[in-house]
């Protein structure tokens, strides 16, 4: 009798452990928003140093699939792990949605807005829903995105 009770319990523990491991593999909405607030404070304190850290993923500005990215008033990436110097303004998601234009329009000083789009997870090719929290700090529009 005891053996039958332990097997379902062991199976449940295994399932719970697997779901916790999966949940920690990717950043959450709360973590993305917290990173954006930290990034905004860094840009206000020292814009050049902050943008350099964002592009390199240093200073706590890279956590799993979370990282801040920024663009200047001209719509060009000023900080991104792989797109610095390229156009955010012209960026489209995998369905053709002009997400760069939408991100730039969503950047409002003192507010955090959301932009949803379809983008593949790192290392994958199939697009999934991604949401970026967006704000504006001076001449920089900055965002941090997470996958739903």
N, C-alpha and C positions, 0 to 999 in steps of 0.2 A: 504493500500500500504506500509506503513511504517513497519507494522508487518512482511510482507513477506521479506523485506530487512534485518531486524534484525535477523531473525532465521538463515539464511545461515551464517551471520557474527558471530553469537554466536557459531555455529557449527565449523566454521573455527578456532575461538579462542580456543575452546576445543581441537581440533586436534593438534594445534600448541603447546599448553601447555603440552599435553601428550607426544609429540615427544621430547620436551625439557627435560622433566623429565626422559624419557628413555635414552636420550643421556648422561645425567649426571650420570647415574647409573654405568657406566663402564668407566675405564680409556681409554684415547686416545693414539694414536701413539706418538704425541708430548709430552704428559704427561709422557709416559713411557720413552722416550728418555731423558727428563729433569731429571727424577728420577735416571736414570742410570748415568748421568753426576754428579749429586749430590752424588750418592753412590761412584763413582770413586774418587771424591775429599775427601770423608770421609775416604776411605780406605788408600789413600795416607797420610792423616793427622794422623790417628791412626787406624791401621788395626784391632787390637783386639777389640777396642771399637766399630768400625763400624760394624764388623761382629756380635757382640752381639746385636747391635741395629737392624740389618736386621732380625736376627732370632726372635727377640721379637716384631718386627713391631713398634719400638719406634723411636723417633727423626724425625718424618715425613717420615719414610720409610715404611708406609703402607697407601695406599689411595685407597679405594674401592677394586678393584681386582688387583691393582698394588703393587708390592713389589720387592725389589732386592733379588737375590739369588746368591751365589758364591760357587765355588769349588776350591780346592787346586790342586797342580800339580799331585797328585795321583788320581784325578778324584772324590774325596769324597766331598760331600757338607760340606762346612765350615759355611754356613749360609743359612737357609731356614726356613720358618714358621713351617714346619712339617717334613722335610727330613734331617735336620742337622745330620751329621755322617753317612748317607747312601750314596750309590754310584750314582753320576750323570752319570758317564761313562756308566753304564749298563741300564740307563733309556731309555725306548722306549715309543713312543706315542701310542695312541689307535689303530693305524693301523699297528703297529709293526716297524715303522721307528725308527732307533737308534738315537733319538734326543739328548741324552746325549753326544754321541761321536761327533755329528755335532756341538753342542754348544761349547764343549771344543776345537774343531778344529777352530771354528770361532773366538775365543778369540785372538785378536791381540792388542798388546800395542799401544795406541795412535789412534786406529781406532774403529769405531762402525760398526759391521756387523749385518746382520739379519738372523735368522733361523725360518722357518715356519714349523708348525706341527699341529696335531689335538689333542685337549685336551678339556675336558668338563669344562664349567664355574663352579665356586664354587657353590656347592649345586645341581648341575645337573649331569646327567649321559651321555647324548649324546655329543660326541665330536664335536667341531667346530674349525675353523681355528684360531690358535693363532700364533703370531709372537713375538719372543724375540729379543731385541737388546742386543748385546753381545760385551764386551770388555775385555781386560786383564790389570790388574794393578799389577805389580810385579809378585808374584806367584799365584795370584788369577784371575780366570776367573769369571766375574760377568755379570749378565743379569737382565733385567726387561722385562716381557712379557705383551702383551695386546691382547685382543680378537678382531678379525675383525668383 
